[in-house]
Structures are given as structure tokens and as C-alpha cells.
Amino acid sequence: MTGSSFDLVVVGAGAGGLATANRAASLGARVLVLEKGADVGGSAALSAGILWTAPDLATLWRVQPDADPVLGPLVVEGYERAVADVRAAGAEVSEPWADHLEWGLACKIDIPALFAAWSAEVRASGSLLTQVSEVELVRERGRVAGVEYTHEGRRERASAPATVLATGGFQGDPELRQAFIGHGADDIAVRSNPCSVGDGFRLGKAAGGAASRHLSAFYGHLLPSPMAVTRERLLRLTLYFSAYGVLVNRDGRRFTDESLGDEVSNQFVVRQPGRRAVLIWDERVQRERALAVPYPSGMALDRHAEATALGARAARCADLGELVDAVAGWGVDGTALAATLDGYRRFAAGEAVALDAPASSPCRLGDGGPYYALEVQPCITIPFGGLRVDGDARVLDRDGVSVPGLYAVGADAGGAQDLRYIGGLVFGFVFGRRAAEAALCRA
Ligand SMILES: Cc1cc2nc3c(=O)[nH]c(=O)nc-3n(C[C@H](O)[C@H](O)[C@H](O)COP(=O)(O)OP(=O)(O)OC[C@H]3O[C@@H](n4cnc5c(N)ncnc54)[C@H](O)[C@@H]3O)c2cc1C
């Protein structure tokens, strides 16, 4: 085994890992970045590139009342700095918009340009290796003192006073999904890079780190069903507009307040019979929401037509009776569905009707057709739970004491979000910067 030493080792070269390494390099540190995949970028490279979060603390607490009291505010307060870091790297940043998912502050950033610039900065100050395997933490005298890893068939050792875990979460591991998200979550689609299988979580736990809160919550979106989830369908077939429709399970019953957002409904579908649901909407929602761009840089396309062409269970019917018959043919209880839709429409019209689930902003399911139905499946992009960390990304043990020399960022660090989603990239960027500064004692 050969050995070398660095100021900082970063495991994972996606949003959190590259942000950490770039900030450390800019502070003059010699950094080693280890990436399992053939290329850098992780899920961030597959993403829509929307850098966004809650615009202020009042909005944060409104949408995430159970968010971590330290991490949540830090991400909101660190947002503008994160945008400035993207600009400083020479990557393009769009004009901001203030209604992302109705309430978020957002801009579109050029991820390929950003990661090219950050990778070059890291390579100039140290080393960035891809196709690395079997990463293990080295522990000496009660602290994490670096890593051992395999690269090009050789076992290597890198010593460093600080190591940052940034492997992107445990969404790719059926065992961890089942353990934390619950029964059946081992059998849901993964909408992410394929390498994030919980390595950071397992390494951090083995070194004495504790798990965060919110282990059963996760971010993902509803996708058509049945449909294989391929890389090119990740963004194209995402059903962002489900918040404006009606969702029923195979018992023909509603089970969530759809207006909380597609990311919330996605989590509840995992708990429904067969882990499937049916989304129903009317012509107005089709015209104003389904066919429209979901956000300024998003794709405008007919997702119902595309899903139909791909073989998903889909129907377009002249009236609701016909639609109920079509959906009943997919194994949904037609009698219950007819009663659900009838009660829902009367509720939306102002009648006092007891619903199976609240409807805080009901769509009216207008007076005339056509009506649309699509079977949907849940998926996971990142878990909201991970390793327990403090505001400087230090991994904490069960007593809340930091594990010396160990940090976690991005989706490897958990607890900040619960049920509703307030951003993905922003967590990597904000806490990557903070981890680098804390590890190099330059906060
Ligand atoms: C289709 C899609 C669209 C999205 N759109 C957006 C969006 O518009 N806005 C937004 O905010 N978020 C978006 N996200 C989510 C966002 O991409 C993630 O939240 C973010 O990338 C997580 O950052 P991360 O650093 O934790 O993980 P990643 O960016 O996934 O990076 C983790 C890296 O670690 C590597 N790795 C894993 N295990 C190891 C190991 N043992 N050793 C070394 N390396 C390892 C992986 O290969 C990967 O490169 C989207 C995600 C997807 C999939």
C-alpha cells in the first residue's frame, strides 16, 4: 500500500463533495477527492440545475415546521452566498424567480460549467480520482485520520486531519430504504445516480456517528406506471403538476392533501396498496398546468401523451363516468372511486362533505370533459435522513458530541427536511462551504 497526505479528503464528487473541495482549495488546502463513478457530478449532473430554497425564515417554518432548528435556517441564510459561489466559478446563473413550487426562491445554474471549473480548481490544488472503490475510514487515537481506498487495482492510503463524506445518500440501497422508509420501500424506483447506496451513512455510523431525524422521509416525484425509470425519463416524465389533480389509491380513496405538492404525495403513495395510485385531472389543469413549463427553464410537453406512448396505464375520457370505468379496469374499486369523485366535487363546490383526506386547495374537476387519468408510481431521489450533523457539518455521535475529523454534507447529512422539500443542490453548496471552512478552521 502506498501512502500520501492531504489537508482534506472528500469522498464523493457531486454537489456537496465538489463544493467542499472547491472551497478548501480556494483556502489554499491540498485536497483529495475520491469518486466512485466514472465521472464527477452524481445526481447533481442529472438534475434540472435549479438552485433554490425557501426565501426567508417565515416561509421555512411554514413549509417545514419540523425542520432542524439549526440546519434549516443556515440553508436559507446561506442561499445568496451559494449563488455567488456559482457566479464566481464563471458558470451562468439565470434571473431569479420567486414562486418555485409556489413559494421558493430559485435560479437556474449551469451545472456542467460549474463542475468543470470546480474540478479544475481541485485538480490544481491536489487530486481528483474517479472509479475509486472500497473506501474505508482510517481511525487513529480516537479520530478519523484519513481513508484507505482502491484505485486502478492498488490499495492506497491518504492521511488527512479531516474527511468529508459526500456520497449522496442511501436511496440506491433497498435494505436501508426498507429499514427506514418502511415496508415495500425496497421495491420503488430510484431517480438518482446509481452509485449512492448508503456508503457514507455506513462509514459514518461505523466511525461512531449517529443517525439524524426524519429517516423515513425522502424526496422524489410521481412517475407514470408501469414504466421503467431510465436516465432520459428522469426529468421528462416527472409529474410536477399532480398537486392540481386528485389522487386515489386502488381502494378508490384519496389518501393525501394533493396541494401539499408532488414530493409529498410521492411519499404517501409508497404506503398505498401495491405502491400505486391514479392521478385524475380535468381539461383546465391539462391546459394550464400539465402542458405548461413546471418552472421557467423546464420542459413543456404533453406528459400524458408521452406516458401513453410508453405503455403506462392512461385514459382520456369525455366524462367522469367513462373515466371511472376505464380506471376500474386497472384494478381500482370503481364504486368507491365514483363516490370519492362525487364527494370531492361537492366539497370543491362548497358543500360540507367528509373527505378521506383534507383538500386545502381543491381543483374543481370542471363541468365538462375531457378528463385525464394516469396510474402513477413513487420514486426516491434522496432521503431526508442521514448522518446527524451540526451546523458546520461535523458528524455527531448519539450524545451529540462530534466525531473528531469527520464531516458529512449533501444527502449524507440528514435531519434538515421533513416531508416537504426545500432544495437539494443548495444543501450540498451551503454545507460544503461550511464544512471546508470548519475543517480548515477558517470559519
Ligand atoms: C433528475 C433529478 C433532478 C433534480 N433536480 C434538482 C434541481 O433542479 N434542484 C435541486 O436542488 N436538486 C435537484 N435534484 C437533487 C440533487 O441533484 C441532489 O439533492 C444533490 O445532487 C445531492 O447532492 P450530494 O452531493 O449529496 O449527492 P450527489 O450530487 O449525487 O453526489 C454524490 C456523489 O458521491 C459518489 N459516491 C457514492 N458513493 C461513493 C463512494 N463510496 N466513494 C466515492 N464516491 C461515492 C456518487 O457517485 C456521486 O458522484 C435532482 C436530482 C435528480 C436525480
The ligand as an SDF file (V2000), in Angstrom:
LIG
                    3D

 53 58  0  0  0  0  0  0  0  0999 V2000
  -33.4600   14.0310  -12.1340 C   0  0  0  0  0  0  0  0  0  0  0  0
  -33.0460   14.8810  -10.9660 C   0  0  0  0  0  0  0  0  0  0  0  0
  -33.3930   16.2230  -10.9480 C   0  0  0  0  0  0  0  0  0  0  0  0
  -33.0080   17.0250   -9.8550 C   0  0  0  0  0  0  0  0  0  0  0  0
  -33.2250   18.3720   -9.9370 N   0  0  0  0  0  0  0  0  0  0  0  0
  -32.8110   19.1560   -8.9250 C   0  0  0  0  0  0  0  0  0  0  0  0
  -32.9270   20.5690   -9.0280 C   0  0  0  0  0  0  0  0  0  0  0  0
  -33.2890   21.1200  -10.0710 O   0  0  0  0  0  0  0  0  0  0  0  0
  -32.5970   21.3240   -7.9410 N   0  0  0  0  0  0  0  0  0  0  0  0
  -32.1190   20.7700   -6.7820 C   0  0  0  0  0  0  0  0  0  0  0  0
  -31.8530   21.4940   -5.8260 O   0  0  0  0  0  0  0  0  0  0  0  0
  -31.9340   19.4190   -6.6990 N   0  0  0  0  0  0  0  0  0  0  0  0
  -32.2430   18.6220   -7.7310 C   0  0  0  0  0  0  0  0  0  0  0  0
  -32.0320   17.2790   -7.6670 N   0  0  0  0  0  0  0  0  0  0  0  0
  -31.4550   16.7190   -6.4190 C   0  0  0  0  0  0  0  0  0  0  0  0
  -29.9570   16.9910   -6.3560 C   0  0  0  0  0  0  0  0  0  0  0  0
  -29.3470   16.5480   -7.5400 O   0  0  0  0  0  0  0  0  0  0  0  0
  -29.3770   16.2620   -5.1370 C   0  0  0  0  0  0  0  0  0  0  0  0
  -30.0920   16.6810   -3.9900 O   0  0  0  0  0  0  0  0  0  0  0  0
  -27.9130   16.6030   -4.9500 C   0  0  0  0  0  0  0  0  0  0  0  0
  -27.1810   16.2610   -6.1090 O   0  0  0  0  0  0  0  0  0  0  0  0
  -27.3380   15.8480   -3.7390 C   0  0  0  0  0  0  0  0  0  0  0  0
  -26.0060   16.2260   -3.5940 O   0  0  0  0  0  0  0  0  0  0  0  0
  -24.9580   15.2150   -2.9880 P   0  0  0  0  0  0  0  0  0  0  0  0
  -23.6190   15.8040   -3.0750 O   0  0  0  0  0  0  0  0  0  0  0  0
  -25.4320   14.7420   -1.6730 O   0  0  0  0  0  0  0  0  0  0  0  0
  -25.0460   13.9180   -3.9550 O   0  0  0  0  0  0  0  0  0  0  0  0
  -24.6010   13.7690   -5.4920 P   0  0  0  0  0  0  0  0  0  0  0  0
  -24.6670   15.0460   -6.2050 O   0  0  0  0  0  0  0  0  0  0  0  0
  -25.3980   12.6360   -6.0280 O   0  0  0  0  0  0  0  0  0  0  0  0
  -23.0940   13.2930   -5.3650 O   0  0  0  0  0  0  0  0  0  0  0  0
  -22.7340   12.1090   -4.6760 C   0  0  0  0  0  0  0  0  0  0  0  0
  -21.5100   11.5090   -5.3480 C   0  0  0  0  0  0  0  0  0  0  0  0
  -20.9150   10.5300   -4.4930 O   0  0  0  0  0  0  0  0  0  0  0  0
  -20.4830    9.4380   -5.2910 C   0  0  0  0  0  0  0  0  0  0  0  0
  -20.3160    8.2650   -4.4270 N   0  0  0  0  0  0  0  0  0  0  0  0
  -21.2540    7.4380   -3.9080 C   0  0  0  0  0  0  0  0  0  0  0  0
  -20.6760    6.5040   -3.1240 N   0  0  0  0  0  0  0  0  0  0  0  0
  -19.3430    6.7390   -3.1450 C   0  0  0  0  0  0  0  0  0  0  0  0
  -18.2180    6.1090   -2.5490 C   0  0  0  0  0  0  0  0  0  0  0  0
  -18.3450    5.0580   -1.7340 N   0  0  0  0  0  0  0  0  0  0  0  0
  -16.9840    6.5830   -2.8230 N   0  0  0  0  0  0  0  0  0  0  0  0
  -16.8190    7.6610   -3.6360 C   0  0  0  0  0  0  0  0  0  0  0  0
  -17.8430    8.2940   -4.2360 N   0  0  0  0  0  0  0  0  0  0  0  0
  -19.0990    7.8560   -3.9810 C   0  0  0  0  0  0  0  0  0  0  0  0
  -21.5740    9.3180   -6.3440 C   0  0  0  0  0  0  0  0  0  0  0  0
  -21.1230    8.6020   -7.4580 O   0  0  0  0  0  0  0  0  0  0  0  0
  -21.8390   10.8050   -6.6530 C   0  0  0  0  0  0  0  0  0  0  0  0
  -20.9920   11.2740   -7.6920 O   0  0  0  0  0  0  0  0  0  0  0  0
  -32.3250   16.4560   -8.7510 C   0  0  0  0  0  0  0  0  0  0  0  0
  -31.9570   15.1120   -8.7940 C   0  0  0  0  0  0  0  0  0  0  0  0
  -32.3020   14.3310   -9.8890 C   0  0  0  0  0  0  0  0  0  0  0  0
  -31.8410   12.9020   -9.9360 C   0  0  0  0  0  0  0  0  0  0  0  0
  1  2  1  0
  2  3  1  0
  2 52  2  0
  3  4  2  0
  4  5  1  0
  4 50  1  0
  5  6  2  0
  6  7  1  0
  6 13  1  0
  7  8  2  0
  7  9  1  0
  9 10  1  0
 10 11  2  0
 10 12  1  0
 12 13  2  0
 13 14  1  0
 14 15  1  0
 14 50  1  0
 15 16  1  0
 16 17  1  0
 16 18  1  0
 18 19  1  0
 18 20  1  0
 20 21  1  0
 20 22  1  0
 22 23  1  0
 23 24  1  0
 24 25  2  0
 24 26  1  0
 24 27  1  0
 27 28  1  0
 28 29  2  0
 28 30  1  0
 28 31  1  0
 31 32  1  0
 32 33  1  0
 33 34  1  0
 33 48  1  0
 34 35  1  0
 35 36  1  0
 35 46  1  0
 36 37  1  0
 36 45  1  0
 37 38  2  0
 38 39  1  0
 39 40  1  0
 39 45  2  0
 40 41  1  0
 40 42  2  0
 42 43  1  0
 43 44  2  0
 44 45  1  0
 46 47  1  0
 46 48  1  0
 48 49  1  0
 50 51  2  0
 51 52  1  0
 52 53  1  0
M  END
$$$$
